């Protein structure tokens, strides 16, 4: 029998995980990561969030580690994580749909000046006039940085919503309806075309700190910024500078270098900013269990799987 150990959401939710996997793959032996009687040698798969340092390395028959999230830095932060064991990022239709829903909401929020309306509501002001004048979606170019599984889906949804859409990735991509740019040589033209920039890049040595003041200053004016990638991708001081000198007209931020965002952060009170607590794409446990089952079944049958972490690329 194939054995899966789970560390995701705490011990209180393990019964829910166990029931879901019993529904989707009854023959799977599902074990609690915290079970003191867990036989580490029996574990073949692990579904985890922030696994205890060194624990994965103690599982000699581990075939794969499944991340409960899209990112895997919470796994690779363990200096002892077993390099020979593949890591698979969380995916599936629900994950992609939630991200596209969030980004579309964020884009329309910036387009229609929702951050300023929110402030006016708190102050009980009937603030009808906005500056600058509202653009139409068809007159607005949204640029998506990062055209992987999530970025490509987001870009296509924005095309369907009527926006002009550009995309940027490290390597050449082709997406219907999207003007794609690639590499460092393609970045300036991509930025100059954007009214609103969406950051959906993974965190790697190359992308860490990529969102600087100089990058934001290249966007069309007035410009907006949405970060749903990783907090470490943006230089927070540069973002604040861009907001304070009106280089940026507004921002929607879901991820931050330090989470939770400290109460002392000036971003909380910065005009034009909407803050959400890292919730852009949180698939249900049922969706994650269903996706995990599809990965385990594919691996057991010797098939290739999507969203396989590549240490050389960093994602």
N, C-alpha and C positions, 0 to 999 in steps of 0.2 A: 504494500500500500504506500502511495506517495504521501510524504509528510510535509506539512506547511506550518511554520511557526510565525505567529503574528505579534508585532509590537506596534500598535497604531491606535491612538485614542485613549490609551490607559486600560487598566484591568476591568473597569466597570463596563466597557463596551465590548469586551471579548465575546460574551454570549451572543451579541448581535452578529458579530463577524462569523462566529461558528454556525449560526442558523442560516446565514446567507450562503456560505460555502456549502452547507449541507443541501441547500436547494439547487445550487448551480453545478455542483460536482460532488455527489453523495459519497463517492468512493475515496475522497480526499480525507486524509487524517489531519485534522486541524488542531494545533496545539497552542497553548498560551505561552508566550515568551517568558512570562514570569513564573510559570509552573516550576516549583522546586524539584519536581521529579522529571522534568523534561530531559530526555536523552538527547544530548547535543549531536551524537553520532547518527541519530535517526533522521535529523532534519535535512531535507533536500532543497526546500525553498523557504525563503523568509520574506514576509511582507512587513516593511518597517518604516518607522519615522524615528529619526535620531536614535539608532541602535546604540546600546551601551558599548563604549570603546573596548575593543578586543573580543567581544562576544561572537561576532561573525567568524573570526579567525579560529574559534574553538569548535566550529562545526565542520568536521573533516569531509563530510559527504555532501556539502552544499553545492547545488547545481546552478542556482541563480538567486540574486537578491532583487526583489521587486520593491521599487520606491512607491510609497503611498502618495507621493506628490510628483509633480512634473520635474522638479529639480532633484538632484542627487547629492548636492553638497553636504546635506545632513548625514550622508553615508560616508562620503569620501573624506569628511573631516576627521574620521577615525584613522589615525596613523597606521593601524594594523589591519585595515580592511583587506580581505584577500584579493589580490590583484588578478588572480587567475579565474575568479568567479564573475560571470557577467552580471551587470546591473541593468535593469530595464526600468525606464521612466514610465510614470503613469500616463495613460492616454485614454482613448475611447471617445465616442461621439459626445457623451455628456460633458466631458472636460472641455472639448473644443467648442461646443455650443455655448457653454457658460462664459468662456473667455470672449467669444464673439459678441454675446449679449452685453457683457460688461463694457467692452471697448466701444460698441455702438452707442450705448448709453452715455459714456464719457465724452465721445465725440460730439453728440448732440448737446450735451450739457455745456461744452465749451462754445459750440456754435451759437447757442441761444443764451449765453451768459448766465447760466444757472448759478455759478458761485456768487455772483453779485445779487441775484434775486434772493438767494438764501440769506445773505447778510441783511438785505432790506427787510425781509420777513422778520428776522430776529429783532430788528430795530423798529418794526411796525411802520415802515415807510412804503408809500405807494410809488415806487420808483419805476415809472414807465419807460423813461428814455434811457437807452443804453448807448455806450460808445465802445467800440465803433459800431456803425450800423450793421444789423444782422445780415450775414451772407446766406445764400441758399446752399443746400447740400451740393447741388450741381455746379456751384461756383467754388467749391472748397476742395483742395487737394489734401488728402490724408496720406502721410508717409508711414509705412510700417517697417521698422528696423527689426529684422529677424524674420525669415520666411520658412521656418521649419513647419512642423505639423500644425502648430497653433497659429503661427503668423500667417501662413498661407490661407487657413480657414478664415481668419479675421479679415484679411485683405479681400477675399471673395465676398464675404458678407457686406463689407463696405461698398464694394462695387454694386452689389444688388440693391443697396440703399440709395444709390444714385450719386455717390461721391466720385470724384476723380481720385484714383489710388495709385501711389507709387510704392515700391518696395526696395529694400536694400538688404543684401546678404553678403557673406564673405565670398561665396561662389555664385556663378551664374544660375539664375532660376527663370522658369517660364510659367507664368500664371495668366490665364485668360483675363483680359480686361485690366491687368496691372502692368504699369511701366516699371520694369525691373532694372535695378542697378546693382553692381557687384564690386567688391574690393575697395581698397582705399582710393583708387583712381575714380571710382564711381560715386564716392560719398559726397563731394561738394555739389555736384549737379542734383543729386537726390535731395539734399537739404534745401537747396535754393528753391525747389519746386513745392515745398511743403508749407501749408497753412497750419496744419496740426501734425505733430510728430508723435508716433506711438512706439514706445520701446518694448520690444518683445524678445530681445536677445537673451541667450543663456549667459551665465556668468563664467567667464574664462579669464585666463591671464591677459588675453588680448582685449576683452570687452570691459574689464573692470575699470571704472572711472571714465568710460568713453563719453558720457554726457557731460561735457564741460560748457563753460560760458561761451567759448569760441564756436562750439557746435550749435548751441541754441541761437547765437547771434546770426547764423547763416540762414535761418528760417525766414520765410516771407512774413511781413508785418501787416496786421497784428497776428501773432502766432500763439499756438497752444501746445502743451506738452502733456503726454499721458505715459506714466510708467507702470507697466504691469509685468516687467521682466524680473529683474532683481534689484534690490536697493543699492547694492554696491556698484551698479552700473553708472549711477549719477553722482557727481560731486555736489554734495548738498549745499556747500557755500556758494558754488557757481550758480546753482539753481535759484537760490535766494537772491543773489545779485541780479540775475536776469529778470526775476519777478519784480524786484524793487525799482529797477530803472526802466521798467516797461519794455525790455527786450522781449519778454514773454507777457502776453496778455492774460493768460490763465493756465492752470494745470490741474490735472486729476492724478492723484498719487495713491497707489495701492501698496507699494513696497518701499522699504527704507533701509538705509545702511544699518540702523539699530532698530530692532523691533522687540516689544512695542515702541512706537515713537515716543521718546521722552516727553514728559509734560512741559519741560523747559524749551522744547524746540520752537523756534519762531515760526515754523511752518503752520502751526495750529492757528495762529492769528493773522497769517499773511493773506491780504485781500486777493481774490481771484483764484483761491486754491480750494479744491474739494479733496478731503482725505478719507480713505476707506481702510479698514484694518486687515489688509492682505486677504481679501475675500473674492478677488476677481474670478477665480475658477476653483471652486470646491465641489467636486463631484460627490454625489451621495455615496454612502458605503455600499449600497447595492450595485451602483455602477462600477465602483472600484473592484468589488469582489468579482463581478461578471468579467471585467477586463482581465483581472489576475488569472481567472480560470482559463480564459482563452490563451494567455501566455503560457501557463503551465502545460496545457494540453498540447500546444504547438511544440514546446521544447521536448516533451515526452515522446512526441512523434518525429523528432529530429528535424523540425521545420525551422526556417528563419523567422525571427520575430521583429516587430517594429520597435523604434525608440530604444535601441540598444545603446547604452552609454559607451562612448569612445574616449578613453583616457587621453589619447593624443590630441583630440579636438577640444576636450574639456566639457563635452555635453553629449 
